[in-house]
Amino acid sequence: MTETHAFRRSHGILIDAPPAAVYDYVTNPNSWPEWIAASHQMHSPDRPLEAGETFREDWHTRSGPAELNWEVLESDRPRRWIAETGTEFLGPIVAQYDFEAVDGGCRYTRTVINPARPKPPTEAMIQRVDEEATISLANIKRNVEAGGRGAA
């Protein structure tokens, strides 16, 4: 059996909007190219997705393009949403989004989990993940607070 390495990274931000508005924005995969630099095109219904639904993402990273086929595992509006995909280069990837009502707004936490990476991430990779997450969260905050797609 091949040795694998688990990796988990969480990042959060306070957003001046109700949890349902943040949920509706980030769980609609068509919003992802608006806030994730590596996400270039989505093949998905233009709405928040429910458990059991699938979608495809055209992803571009430093390594080149990849096609990610996602399945929504959990959709508990407006508290939690979880989706999973698999890649040859990183193994399975789980995206977990958590939403908590805080002082009239929302604490949004995005957790990325690689339960079985072929190699452990380097410190430089972890730094890039953190930097990209900071940019993504700022984009979500700006877009939702401005009344972006799906924001109620």
URUR-V375285 format. One record per pair of residues at least 6 apart in sequence whose C-alpha atoms are under 7 Angstrom apart, sorted by the first residue. I is the first residue (numbers start at 1). J is the second residue. D is the distance in Angstrom with one decimal. If there is no record, write none. Layout:
# URUR-V375285
I|J|D  I|J|D
This chain:
# URUR-V375285
4|116|4.9  4|117|5.2  4|118|4.9  4|119|6.5  5|115|6.9  5|116|5.2  5|117|4.9  5|118|6.4  5|119|6.1  5|120|5.5  6|114|5.7  6|115|4.3  6|116|5.1  6|117|6.1  7|113|5.8  7|114|5.0  7|115|6.0  8|111|7.0  8|112|5.8  8|113|4.4  8|114|6.3  9|111|5.6  9|112|5.5  9|113|6.6  10|109|6.6  10|110|5.6  10|111|4.1  10|112|6.5  11|109|5.6  11|110|5.5  11|111|6.5  11|133|6.7  12|107|6.8  12|108|5.4  12|109|4.1  12|110|6.2  13|107|5.7  13|108|5.5  13|109|6.6  13|137|6.5  14|106|5.7  14|107|4.5  14|108|6.3  15|105|5.7  15|106|5.2  15|107|6.3  15|141|5.5  16|105|4.5  16|106|6.5  16|145|6.1  17|105|4.7  17|106|6.1  17|145|6.3  18|101|6.9  18|104|6.7  18|105|5.1  18|106|5.7  19|78|5.8  19|99|5.7  19|100|6.4  19|101|6.0  19|105|6.9  19|106|5.1  20|77|6.8  20|78|4.9  21|150|6.7  21|151|4.4  21|152|5.0  22|144|6.4  22|151|6.5  23|77|6.9  23|78|5.8  24|48|5.5  24|150|5.3  24|151|6.4  25|31|6.6  25|149|6.0  25|150|4.9  25|151|5.9  26|32|7.0  27|48|4.7  27|49|6.2  28|46|6.4  28|47|4.8  28|48|4.0  28|49|6.1  29|42|6.6  29|44|6.7  30|42|5.7  30|44|6.8  30|46|5.9  32|39|6.3  33|39|4.9  33|40|5.4  33|41|6.6  35|136|5.0  35|139|5.1  35|140|6.0  36|136|5.4  38|59|5.4  38|60|4.9  38|61|5.6  39|57|6.8  39|58|6.2  39|59|4.8  39|60|6.5  40|58|5.6  40|59|5.8  40|60|6.8  41|57|5.9  41|58|5.1  42|56|5.9  42|57|4.7  42|58|6.3  43|55|5.8  43|56|5.0  43|57|6.3  44|55|5.0  44|56|6.7  50|72|6.4  50|75|5.4  51|72|4.8  51|73|5.0  51|74|4.9  51|75|5.3  52|71|6.3  52|72|5.4  52|73|6.1  53|71|5.9  53|72|5.6  54|70|5.5  54|71|4.4  54|72|6.3  55|69|6.0  55|70|5.3  55|71|6.7  56|67|6.9  56|68|5.6  56|69|4.5  56|70|6.0  57|67|5.8  57|68|5.1  57|69|6.5  58|66|6.1  58|67|4.9  58|68|6.4  59|65|5.6  59|66|5.1  59|67|6.0  59|68|7.0  60|66|6.2  68|85|6.3  69|85|5.6  70|83|6.4  70|84|5.4  70|85|4.5  71|83|5.4  71|84|5.4  71|85|6.6  72|82|6.0  72|83|4.1  72|84|6.5  73|82|5.4  73|83|5.2  73|84|7.0  74|81|5.3  74|82|5.0  74|83|7.0  75|81|4.5  75|82|6.7  78|99|6.5  79|98|5.8  79|99|4.9  79|100|6.6  80|97|5.6  80|98|4.6  80|99|6.2  81|96|5.8  81|97|5.1  81|98|6.7  82|94|7.0  82|95|5.6  82|96|4.4  82|97|6.3  83|94|5.8  83|95|5.4  83|96|6.7  84|93|5.6  84|94|4.4  84|95|6.3  85|92|5.8  85|93|5.3  85|94|6.6  86|92|4.1  86|93|5.8  90|117|5.1  90|118|6.4  91|114|6.8  91|116|5.8  91|117|5.3  91|118|6.8  92|114|5.8  92|115|6.6  92|116|6.6  93|112|7.0  93|113|5.7  93|114|4.9  94|112|5.8  94|113|5.0  94|114|6.5  95|111|5.9  95|112|4.8  95|113|6.5  96|110|5.8  96|111|5.1  96|112|6.4  97|109|5.8  97|110|4.7  97|111|6.4  98|108|5.8  98|109|5.1  98|110|6.5  99|106|6.3  99|107|5.8  99|108|4.8  99|109|6.6  100|106|5.4  100|107|5.1  100|108|6.6  101|107|6.4  144|151|5.7
